[in-house]
Every structure is written in structure tokens, then in C-alpha cells.
Amino acid sequence: MDENTFGVVPCNAPVDVSEANGFRKLELAPDQQMQVGALLQHLPSVAAADVMTQFYTISFPKGISGKLMELKRGGFTTTIIGENSQIAGTASLQSLAPQAMVLGCFTAMSIASSQYFLKQLHDEMKMMRMGIDKILEFLYGDKKAELMAEANFVKYAYRNFSSIMTHEHQRAAMIGSLHNSKKIAMKDIEFYMRDLDSTIGIKDGKDISGLVEKAFQIRESLEFSIQLYGMSSLLEVYYAQNHDDEYLKYVENDISIYIDKCEKRMLSSFSALKVLVDSAKGPLFKKLDKTVIEKQINDLMELLNRGEESELRRSLRTALNASIQKAEYYMTADGAIYLKIA
């Protein structure tokens, strides 16, 4: 297209759109499927004509401001509604080139592909996918209800992404709520981090195995809070559709630094716990054998101290960068859309 932002090119040879060949079929909502179907129906005429008279731009009369009257079932009339909610005038329609239909279809595909990348991240966040009963096994104290409420909200925001993206007022409210979820997650991370430090700092305990059990419970709560922070941060970006380079660099750097700091603090705490366990005598281990506890701690420290980017940070970075990468879609004659990811 003239704007060099998108293009539609026919495939003259068969294309293997299987997952083995680096493609993923997008799940389209009914409205998105209708937009794709509309483009498919008009592709021959798009190719044959420079201008399609059934598409128009809207021009407001000079001196009149407001917005178009919105229909309950979607779409707009040419009636202009002024600031006092009264009819202020009528807009005029002017013929538009076929890019409008293509752009509308690409917008639908962009939302569907965003849902795909969100799903990839969500699937890797094992704790966020747990059932309520499982989560309640390790969450404790005053933060339990708060974190459960925010986690349920973030799941709601994730599962209804495609639908909410098409409703501007709901989408705007969602952005503010997700920003608040991120702040709550950060506050709870700091709470659990302090609790972990103080728990491990108890050196005169009579049951070392009980202390270790408590430390690992806090660690699970920490992981849950960190995943909530990551998911709410990414969802805020996806809902806002802010693709400014400097903004995305800042968000990526902020997420990476904060999660890295949390992981290093956990490593420091469990290093102190390892010293405590190594120096403790056998009779202090009432629930688990000392060798079992040592293996638990060593396995966790190895995970935190491997010197590589953690899976969570890598997944968040990939999902964040996916929003600005060049997207290549393949459309079949029956309206199925495949995203090329490799």
C-alpha cells in the first residue's frame, strides 16, 4: 500500500501452514471472523479497482464539533452529537480507497495475535494457572484475600482481551485497573520478601524442618506475586496499544530489573538458610530428614544462581517485543488466519 504499513499479496504457490513449519492458527472471535470474511469477499474488487465507492471518510461541517451517534449493535450514523448530548448537525461521507477494509481486518488479526502471545505467556505462568484451592494452600495472612482478588481480576482481563479491546470505555477502565494490580503485586512482593528475611533470621528455632517448610511457603507466595506483577504489566501494555519505542524499552527494562532484584534477594535469603541448615544438628529436624532439606535448598539455589535470564523474564520480554515485530499472516479461502512465528 502507499502508506507502506501493510500489504496484501497473493500466494501463487501452496504454503505449508502447519505448526511444524512455524505457523500458528489464530483463534478469531465472531466479530473478527466477520471482518476477515468481508475482506475475502471483496479481494477481487480490491485488486481490480483503485477506489471502492462503498467505503467513505467522514467530514464534519465547519464550526461543528462532537461525535457521531453510536448504534447499540455497533457502528455509527452520520448524526453528530454535541457536548450537551443534543444533535448538532450531520456529517458528510466521502469516498475512500480500499485500504480501510484491509486495515480493519488487520486490526482484528492484530488483536487475535496479541491474544496468542498472551496465551503463550499465561501458559508458562504455572502458579497463575492454579486453581483456587491450590493457591490457598500456600498463600497466608492478610495478603491472601488481596492477592486472590487481583489474580482473579488479571485472569478476567486476560481471558476477555479480544472482546474488551473492541469496547473503548471498558478498555480504558481496564488499563487503570491493571496499573493498580501491578502496584498491589509489587507491594505484596516486598511484604513477602521481608517476611522471608525475618523467618530465616530466626536462629534459635527448635524445629529446623518447620522453619524450612515456612520459608518455602513464603517463596511460593513470592513467585505467585511476581507472576501477577509480570502478567498485569504486560496486559497494561497490550490494552494500551502504546508501541512507542522509548516507552516499551522503559517497561522492558523496568520489569527485567525488578524481577532480577527479587530473584537475587531470594537467592541471598536461601543462601543464609543453607548455612543455618548445614550447621544444625540432626535432632532439630523433626519433619524431614536433613539430607532431603539440603537437596530442596540446593535445587532452588541452583535454579536462582545459574547466571542466565530466568524463564519468566525471557517470556515477558518475548511477549513484550512481539507487539512491535513485523507480523506476517496467511489467510486461507475459508477465512482461517495463520500467523508466521518462525
C-alpha contacts under 8 A as a table, 3 or more apart, distances in Angstrom:
res1	aa1	res2	aa2	distance
1	M	4	N	5.26
1	M	5	T	6.99
1	M	6	F	6.21
1	M	7	G	5.52
1	M	99	Q	7.65
3	E	6	F	7.62
4	N	7	G	7.44
6	F	103	L	7.84
11	C	14	P	7.09
11	C	15	V	7.68
16	D	21	N	6.64
17	V	21	N	6.41
17	V	22	G	7.47
17	V	23	F	5.42
17	V	24	R	7.68
17	V	330	Y	7.97
17	V	338	Y	6.87
18	S	21	N	5.36
18	S	22	G	6.87
18	S	23	F	5.67
18	S	24	R	7.34
19	E	22	G	5.12
19	E	23	F	4.78
19	E	24	R	5.82
20	A	23	F	7.30
21	N	342	A	7.62
22	G	340	K	5.90
22	G	341	I	5.58
22	G	342	A	4.59
23	F	338	Y	6.03
23	F	339	L	5.50
23	F	340	K	4.53
23	F	341	I	5.87
23	F	342	A	7.09
24	R	338	Y	5.39
24	R	339	L	5.23
24	R	340	K	6.54
24	R	341	I	7.19
25	K	336	A	7.33
25	K	337	I	5.91
25	K	338	Y	4.33
25	K	339	L	6.28
26	L	109	M	7.99
26	L	112	A	6.19
26	L	113	S	6.49
26	L	116	Y	6.96
26	L	336	A	7.68
26	L	337	I	5.76
26	L	338	Y	5.84
26	L	339	L	6.78
27	E	112	A	6.51
27	E	116	Y	7.92
28	L	31	D	7.93
28	L	32	Q	5.64
28	L	33	Q	5.74
28	L	109	M	7.87
28	L	112	A	6.14
29	A	32	Q	5.16
29	A	33	Q	6.13
29	A	162	S	7.31
29	A	163	S	7.87
30	P	33	Q	5.03
30	P	34	M	6.28
31	D	34	M	5.10
31	D	35	Q	6.49
32	Q	35	Q	5.15
32	Q	36	V	6.36
32	Q	105	C	7.47
32	Q	108	A	5.30
32	Q	109	M	7.38
33	Q	36	V	5.12
33	Q	37	G	6.05
33	Q	335	G	7.18
34	M	37	G	4.96
34	M	38	A	6.09
35	Q	38	A	5.11
35	Q	39	L	6.42
35	Q	104	G	7.06
35	Q	105	C	5.34
35	Q	108	A	7.25
36	V	39	L	5.25
36	V	40	L	6.29
36	V	105	C	5.54
36	V	108	A	7.94
36	V	335	G	6.25
37	G	40	L	5.03
37	G	41	Q	6.27
37	G	335	G	5.97
38	A	41	Q	5.24
38	A	42	H	6.49
39	L	42	H	5.24
39	L	43	L	5.96
39	L	101	M	6.43
39	L	102	V	6.61
39	L	105	C	6.89
40	L	43	L	5.34
40	L	333	A	7.39
40	L	335	G	7.26
41	Q	44	P	7.54
42	H	45	S	5.38
42	H	46	V	6.02
43	L	46	V	4.93
43	L	47	A	6.21
44	P	47	A	5.26
44	P	48	A	6.24
45	S	48	A	4.89
45	S	49	A	5.85
45	S	52	M	7.86
46	V	49	A	5.64
46	V	50	D	7.29
46	V	51	V	7.87
46	V	52	M	7.31
46	V	98	P	6.17
47	A	50	D	7.83
49	A	52	M	6.79
50	D	97	A	6.67
50	D	98	P	7.59
51	V	95	S	7.65
51	V	96	L	6.58
51	V	97	A	4.61
51	V	98	P	6.20
52	M	55	F	6.08
52	M	95	S	7.37
52	M	96	L	6.75
52	M	97	A	5.86
52	M	98	P	5.81
53	T	56	Y	7.27
53	T	95	S	5.49
53	T	96	L	6.87
53	T	97	A	7.94
54	Q	95	S	7.28
55	F	95	S	5.80
55	F	96	L	5.20
55	F	97	A	7.07
55	F	98	P	7.15
55	F	100	A	7.29
55	F	101	M	7.95
56	Y	93	L	5.57
56	Y	94	Q	4.83
56	Y	95	S	4.30
56	Y	96	L	4.62
57	T	93	L	5.68
57	T	94	Q	5.01
57	T	95	S	6.30
57	T	96	L	5.94
58	I	78	T	7.97
58	I	91	A	6.36
58	I	92	S	5.80
58	I	93	L	5.04
58	I	94	Q	6.46
59	S	91	A	5.58
59	S	92	S	5.15
59	S	93	L	6.43
59	S	94	Q	7.46
60	F	64	I	6.69
60	F	65	S	7.33
60	F	90	T	7.36
60	F	91	A	4.80
60	F	92	S	6.55
61	P	64	I	5.73
61	P	89	G	7.75
61	P	90	T	7.54
61	P	91	A	6.43
61	P	92	S	7.72
64	I	88	A	6.92
64	I	89	G	7.23
65	S	80	I	7.78
65	S	82	G	6.43
65	S	88	A	7.80
66	G	80	I	6.05
66	G	81	I	5.41
66	G	82	G	4.47
66	G	83	E	6.18
66	G	88	A	7.55
67	K	80	I	5.41
67	K	81	I	5.30
67	K	82	G	6.74
68	L	76	F	6.16
68	L	77	T	6.30
68	L	78	T	6.00
68	L	79	T	5.62
68	L	80	I	4.60
68	L	81	I	5.92
69	M	76	F	5.60
69	M	77	T	5.47
69	M	78	T	6.93
69	M	79	T	5.54
69	M	80	I	6.01
69	M	81	I	6.00
70	E	74	G	6.99
70	E	75	G	6.09
70	E	76	F	4.47
70	E	77	T	6.53
71	L	74	G	5.23
71	L	75	G	5.59
71	L	76	F	5.50
71	L	77	T	7.17
72	K	75	G	7.93
78	T	90	T	5.65
78	T	91	A	5.10
78	T	92	S	7.06
79	T	87	I	6.90
79	T	88	A	7.77
79	T	89	G	6.20
79	T	90	T	4.66
79	T	91	A	6.33
80	I	87	I	5.82
80	I	88	A	5.43
80	I	89	G	5.19
80	I	90	T	5.44
80	I	91	A	6.55
81	I	84	N	7.89
81	I	85	S	5.63
81	I	86	Q	5.55
81	I	87	I	4.68
81	I	88	A	5.48
81	I	89	G	7.45
82	G	85	S	5.34
82	G	86	Q	5.53
82	G	87	I	6.07
82	G	88	A	5.18
83	E	86	Q	7.32
96	L	100	A	7.42
97	A	100	A	6.84
98	P	101	M	5.82
98	P	102	V	6.84
99	Q	102	V	5.08
99	Q	103	L	5.89
100	A	103	L	5.14
100	A	104	G	6.14
101	M	104	G	5.14
101	M	105	C	6.26
102	V	105	C	5.14
102	V	106	F	6.11
103	L	106	F	4.97
103	L	107	T	6.07
104	G	107	T	5.12
104	G	108	A	6.50
105	C	108	A	5.17
105	C	109	M	6.35
106	F	109	M	4.92
106	F	110	S	5.97
107	T	110	S	4.99
107	T	111	I	6.36
108	A	111	I	5.30
108	A	112	A	6.32
109	M	112	A	4.97
109	M	113	S	6.07
109	M	337	I	7.81
110	S	113	S	5.12
110	S	114	S	6.13
111	I	114	S	5.04
111	I	115	Q	6.29
111	I	162	S	6.17
111	I	165	M	7.62
112	A	115	Q	5.08
112	A	116	Y	6.41
112	A	162	S	6.73
113	S	116	Y	4.87
113	S	117	F	6.42
113	S	339	L	7.29
114	S	117	F	5.23
114	S	118	L	6.15
114	S	238	Y	7.31
114	S	323	S	7.07
115	Q	118	L	5.04
115	Q	119	K	6.12
115	Q	161	F	6.81
115	Q	162	S	6.82
116	Y	119	K	5.10
116	Y	120	Q	6.36
117	F	120	Q	5.00
117	F	121	L	6.43
117	F	319	A	5.78
117	F	322	A	7.39
118	L	121	L	5.20
118	L	122	H	6.05
118	L	158	Y	7.34
118	L	235	L	7.93
118	L	319	A	6.90
119	K	122	H	4.90
119	K	123	D	5.94
120	Q	123	D	5.34
120	Q	124	E	6.69
121	L	124	E	5.31
121	L	125	M	6.59
121	L	315	S	6.06
121	L	316	L	6.93
121	L	319	A	6.90
122	H	125	M	5.18
122	H	126	K	7.81
122	H	128	M	7.41
122	H	129	R	7.42
122	H	231	M	7.63
123	D	126	K	6.70
123	D	129	R	7.35
124	E	312	L	7.77
124	E	315	S	7.85
125	M	128	M	5.48
125	M	129	R	6.57
125	M	227	Q	6.55
125	M	312	L	7.64
126	K	129	R	5.25
126	K	130	M	6.58
127	M	130	M	5.26
127	M	135	I	7.57
127	M	223	E	7.61
127	M	224	F	5.77
127	M	227	Q	7.56
128	M	151	A	7.24
128	M	224	F	6.69
128	M	227	Q	6.86
128	M	228	L	7.13
130	M	134	K	6.14
130	M	135	I	6.35
131	G	134	K	5.44
131	G	135	I	6.39
132	I	135	I	5.15
132	I	136	L	6.13
133	D	136	L	5.28
133	D	137	E	6.58
134	K	137	E	5.31
134	K	138	F	7.56
135	I	138	F	5.93
135	I	139	L	6.28
136	L	139	L	5.14
136	L	140	Y	7.43
136	L	144	K	7.45
138	F	217	Q	5.46
138	F	218	I	7.45
138	F	220	E	6.56
138	F	221	S	6.33
139	L	143	K	7.53
139	L	144	K	5.32
139	L	217	Q	7.64
139	L	218	I	7.85
139	L	220	E	7.91
139	L	221	S	5.63
140	Y	143	K	6.62
140	Y	144	K	5.27
141	G	144	K	5.84
142	D	145	A	6.79
142	D	146	E	7.46
143	K	146	E	5.16
143	K	147	L	5.93
143	K	188	D	7.00
144	K	147	L	5.47
144	K	148	M	6.15
145	A	148	M	5.19
145	A	149	A	6.12
146	E	149	A	5.30
146	E	150	E	6.38
147	L	150	E	5.15
147	L	151	A	5.94
147	L	185	A	7.43
147	L	188	D	7.93
147	L	225	S	7.46
148	M	151	A	5.08
148	M	152	N	6.11
149	A	152	N	5.30
149	A	153	F	6.29
150	E	153	F	5.01
150	E	154	V	6.17
150	E	181	S	5.99
151	A	154	V	5.15
151	A	155	K	6.21
151	A	228	L	6.50
152	N	155	K	5.10
152	N	156	Y	6.21
153	F	156	Y	4.98
153	F	157	A	6.23
154	V	157	A	4.94
154	V	158	Y	6.15
154	V	178	L	7.27
154	V	181	S	7.75
154	V	228	L	7.67
154	V	231	M	7.47
154	V	232	S	6.35
155	K	158	Y	5.05
155	K	159	R	6.06
156	Y	159	R	5.30
156	Y	160	N	6.09
157	A	160	N	5.53
157	A	161	F	5.86
157	A	174	M	7.44
157	A	235	L	7.65
158	Y	161	F	5.31
158	Y	235	L	7.23
160	N	163	S	5.49
160	N	164	I	6.08
161	F	164	I	5.35
161	F	165	M	6.00
161	F	239	Y	7.83
162	S	165	M	5.43
162	S	166	T	7.09
163	S	166	T	5.74
163	S	167	H	7.28
164	I	167	H	5.30
164	I	168	E	7.66
164	I	170	Q	6.27
164	I	171	R	5.65
165	M	168	E	6.84
165	M	171	R	5.78
165	M	239	Y	6.83
166	T	171	R	7.76
167	H	170	Q	5.61
167	H	171	R	6.02
168	E	171	R	5.02
168	E	172	A	6.18
169	H	172	A	5.22
169	H	173	A	6.40
170	Q	173	A	5.16
170	Q	174	M	6.12
171	R	174	M	4.98
171	R	175	I	6.44
171	R	239	Y	6.70
172	A	175	I	5.35
172	A	176	G	6.84
172	A	240	A	7.86
173	A	176	G	5.43
173	A	177	S	6.38
174	M	177	S	5.08
174	M	178	L	6.07
174	M	236	E	7.99
174	M	239	Y	7.65
175	I	178	L	5.23
175	I	179	H	6.26
175	I	236	E	5.43
175	I	239	Y	6.35
175	I	240	A	6.58
176	G	179	H	5.16
176	G	180	N	6.40
177	S	180	N	5.05
177	S	181	S	6.26
178	L	181	S	4.88
178	L	182	K	6.25
178	L	232	S	5.54
178	L	233	S	7.30
178	L	235	L	7.19
178	L	236	E	5.75
179	H	182	K	5.21
179	H	183	K	6.52
179	H	232	S	7.16
179	H	233	S	7.19
179	H	236	E	6.56
180	N	183	K	5.13
180	N	184	I	6.28
181	S	184	I	5.10
181	S	185	A	6.12
181	S	228	L	7.97
181	S	229	Y	7.41
181	S	232	S	6.39
182	K	185	A	5.11
182	K	186	M	6.28
182	K	228	L	7.31
182	K	229	Y	4.99
182	K	230	G	7.80
182	K	232	S	5.56
182	K	233	S	6.14
183	K	186	M	5.13
183	K	187	K	6.23
183	K	229	Y	7.81
184	I	187	K	5.03
184	I	188	D	6.20
185	A	188	D	5.16
185	A	189	I	6.10
185	A	225	S	5.40
185	A	226	I	6.93
185	A	228	L	6.21
185	A	229	Y	5.18
186	M	189	I	5.01
186	M	190	E	6.39
186	M	225	S	7.45
186	M	226	I	7.62
186	M	229	Y	6.53
187	K	190	E	5.32
187	K	191	F	6.40
188	D	191	F	4.86
188	D	192	Y	6.20
188	D	225	S	6.64
189	I	192	Y	5.31
189	I	193	M	6.05
189	I	222	L	5.82
189	I	225	S	5.81
189	I	226	I	6.72
190	E	193	M	5.03
190	E	194	R	6.20
191	F	194	R	5.37
191	F	195	D	6.23
192	Y	195	D	4.88
192	Y	196	L	6.01
192	Y	218	I	6.34
192	Y	219	R	7.90
192	Y	221	S	7.15
192	Y	222	L	6.00
193	M	196	L	5.10
193	M	197	D	6.35
193	M	222	L	7.20
193	M	265	R	7.70
193	M	266	M	7.57
194	R	197	D	5.14
194	R	198	S	6.23
195	D	198	S	5.17
195	D	199	T	5.99
195	D	218	I	7.55
196	L	199	T	5.16
196	L	200	I	6.20
196	L	215	A	6.14
196	L	218	I	6.25
196	L	219	R	7.55
196	L	269	S	7.13
197	D	200	I	5.41
197	D	201	G	6.04
197	D	269	S	6.12
198	S	201	G	4.89
198	S	202	I	6.78
199	T	202	I	5.68
199	T	211	L	7.28
199	T	214	K	7.74
199	T	215	A	6.84
200	I	203	K	7.34
200	I	211	L	7.34
200	I	215	A	7.04
200	I	269	S	7.08
200	I	272	A	7.28
200	I	273	L	5.97
202	I	205	G	6.33
203	K	276	L	7.40
205	G	208	I	6.36
205	G	211	L	7.51
206	K	284	L	5.76
207	D	210	G	5.38
207	D	211	L	6.53
207	D	284	L	4.99
207	D	285	F	5.77
207	D	286	K	6.12
208	I	211	L	5.01
208	I	212	V	6.21
208	I	277	V	7.10
208	I	280	A	7.68
208	I	284	L	5.51
208	I	285	F	5.40
208	I	286	K	7.56
209	S	212	V	5.09
209	S	213	E	6.16
209	S	284	L	7.36
209	S	285	F	5.02
209	S	286	K	6.19
209	S	287	K	5.69
209	S	288	L	5.91
209	S	290	K	7.83
209	S	293	I	7.25
210	G	213	E	4.99
210	G	214	K	6.24
210	G	285	F	7.94
210	G	286	K	7.69
210	G	287	K	6.88
211	L	214	K	5.12
211	L	215	A	6.25
212	V	215	A	4.97
212	V	216	F	6.29
212	V	273	L	7.75
212	V	293	I	7.53
213	E	216	F	5.30
213	E	217	Q	6.29
214	K	217	Q	5.05
214	K	218	I	6.31
215	A	218	I	5.17
215	A	219	R	6.21
216	F	219	R	4.79
216	F	220	E	6.28
217	Q	220	E	5.22
217	Q	221	S	6.46
218	I	221	S	5.05
218	I	222	L	6.13
219	R	222	L	4.91
219	R	223	E	6.19
219	R	266	M	7.80
220	E	223	E	5.07
220	E	224	F	6.18
221	S	224	F	5.08
221	S	225	S	6.21
222	L	225	S	5.11
222	L	226	I	6.13
223	E	226	I	5.08
223	E	227	Q	6.15
224	F	227	Q	5.24
224	F	228	L	6.21
225	S	228	L	5.00
225	S	229	Y	6.17
226	I	229	Y	4.98
226	I	230	G	6.22
226	I	259	I	7.20
227	Q	230	G	5.03
227	Q	231	M	6.07
227	Q	312	L	7.78
228	L	231	M	5.27
228	L	232	S	6.03
229	Y	232	S	5.42
229	Y	233	S	6.06
230	G	233	S	5.17
230	G	234	L	6.29
230	G	255	I	7.14
230	G	316	L	6.98
231	M	234	L	5.25
231	M	235	L	6.08
232	S	235	L	5.10
232	S	236	E	6.09
233	S	236	E	5.31
233	S	237	V	6.66
233	S	255	I	7.95
234	L	237	V	5.21
234	L	238	Y	6.28
234	L	316	L	7.28
234	L	319	A	7.77
234	L	320	L	6.69
235	L	238	Y	4.98
235	L	239	Y	5.98
236	E	239	Y	5.30
236	E	240	A	6.06
237	V	240	A	5.17
237	V	241	Q	6.03
237	V	242	N	6.37
237	V	320	L	7.97
238	Y	241	Q	5.20
238	Y	242	N	7.57
238	Y	323	S	7.62
242	N	247	Y	7.65
242	N	248	L	7.89
243	H	247	Y	7.33
243	H	248	L	6.59
243	H	323	S	7.34
243	H	324	I	6.47
244	D	247	Y	5.34
244	D	248	L	6.26
245	D	248	L	5.29
245	D	249	K	6.12
246	E	249	K	5.12
246	E	250	Y	6.16
247	Y	250	Y	5.14
247	Y	251	V	6.25
248	L	251	V	5.06
248	L	252	E	6.04
248	L	320	L	7.64
249	K	252	E	5.18
249	K	253	N	6.02
250	Y	253	N	5.16
250	Y	254	D	5.93
251	V	254	D	5.05
251	V	255	I	6.10
252	E	255	I	5.33
252	E	256	S	6.08
252	E	317	R	6.41
252	E	320	L	7.26
253	N	256	S	5.14
253	N	257	I	6.01
254	D	257	I	5.37
254	D	258	Y	6.11
255	I	258	Y	5.32
255	I	259	I	6.12
255	I	313	R	7.73
256	S	259	I	5.45
256	S	260	D	5.98
256	S	313	R	6.09
257	I	260	D	5.12
257	I	261	K	6.09
258	Y	261	K	5.10
258	Y	262	C	6.30
259	I	262	C	5.02
259	I	263	E	6.19
259	I	313	R	7.17
260	D	263	E	5.14
260	D	264	K	6.21
261	K	264	K	5.19
261	K	265	R	6.18
262	C	265	R	5.14
262	C	266	M	6.24
263	E	266	M	5.12
263	E	267	L	6.19
263	E	304	L	6.44
264	K	267	L	4.96
264	K	268	S	6.19
264	K	304	L	7.39
265	R	268	S	5.08
265	R	269	S	6.26
266	M	269	S	5.09
266	M	270	F	6.19
266	M	304	L	7.95
267	L	270	F	5.30
267	L	271	S	5.96
267	L	301	M	6.14
267	L	304	L	6.08
267	L	305	N	7.15
268	S	271	S	5.08
268	S	272	A	6.41
269	S	272	A	5.24
269	S	273	L	6.35
270	F	273	L	4.65
270	F	274	K	6.02
270	F	297	I	6.93
270	F	301	M	7.03
271	S	274	K	5.07
271	S	275	V	6.49
271	S	301	M	7.35
272	A	275	V	5.22
272	A	276	L	6.40
273	L	276	L	5.00
273	L	277	V	6.18
274	K	277	V	5.09
274	K	278	D	6.02
274	K	294	E	7.21
274	K	297	I	6.61
274	K	298	N	7.92
275	V	278	D	5.18
275	V	279	S	6.28
276	L	279	S	5.42
276	L	280	A	6.21
277	V	280	A	5.15
277	V	290	K	7.72
277	V	294	E	7.28
278	D	294	E	7.80
280	A	284	L	6.88
281	K	284	L	5.91
281	K	285	F	7.78
282	G	285	F	5.76
282	G	290	K	6.90
283	P	286	K	6.92
285	F	288	L	6.05
285	F	289	D	6.29
285	F	290	K	6.34
286	K	289	D	7.65
288	L	292	V	6.63
288	L	293	I	6.78
289	D	292	V	5.37
289	D	293	I	6.56
290	K	293	I	5.19
290	K	294	E	6.15
291	T	294	E	5.04
291	T	295	K	6.25
292	V	295	K	5.25
292	V	296	Q	6.41
293	I	296	Q	5.08
293	I	297	I	6.35
294	E	297	I	5.26
294	E	298	N	6.03
295	K	298	N	5.03
295	K	299	D	5.97
296	Q	299	D	5.36
296	Q	300	L	6.38
297	I	300	L	5.23
297	I	301	M	6.11
298	N	301	M	5.09
298	N	302	E	6.04
299	D	302	E	5.17
299	D	303	L	6.33
300	L	303	L	5.07
300	L	304	L	6.28
301	M	304	L	5.06
301	M	305	N	5.77
302	E	305	N	5.09
302	E	306	R	5.84
303	L	306	R	5.83
304	L	307	G	7.83
305	N	308	E	7.98
309	E	313	R	6.46
309	E	314	R	6.35
310	S	313	R	5.36
310	S	314	R	6.19
311	E	314	R	5.09
311	E	315	S	6.00
312	L	315	S	5.16
312	L	316	L	6.15
313	R	316	L	5.19
313	R	317	R	6.13
314	R	317	R	5.16
314	R	318	T	6.16
315	S	318	T	5.14
315	S	319	A	6.18
316	L	319	A	5.21
316	L	320	L	6.02
317	R	320	L	5.08
317	R	321	N	6.09
318	T	321	N	5.27
318	T	322	A	6.05
319	A	322	A	5.10
319	A	323	S	7.06
320	L	323	S	5.89
320	L	324	I	7.94
321	N	324	I	5.68
321	N	325	Q	6.49
322	A	325	Q	5.24
327	A	339	L	7.39
327	A	340	K	7.42
328	E	339	L	6.10
328	E	340	K	5.67
329	Y	337	I	6.57
329	Y	338	Y	5.55
329	Y	339	L	4.70
329	Y	340	K	6.20
330	Y	337	I	5.71
330	Y	338	Y	5.01
330	Y	339	L	6.47
330	Y	340	K	7.61
331	M	335	G	6.26
331	M	336	A	5.80
331	M	337	I	4.71
331	M	338	Y	6.45
332	T	335	G	5.45
332	T	336	A	5.37
332	T	337	I	6.62
333	A	336	A	7.43
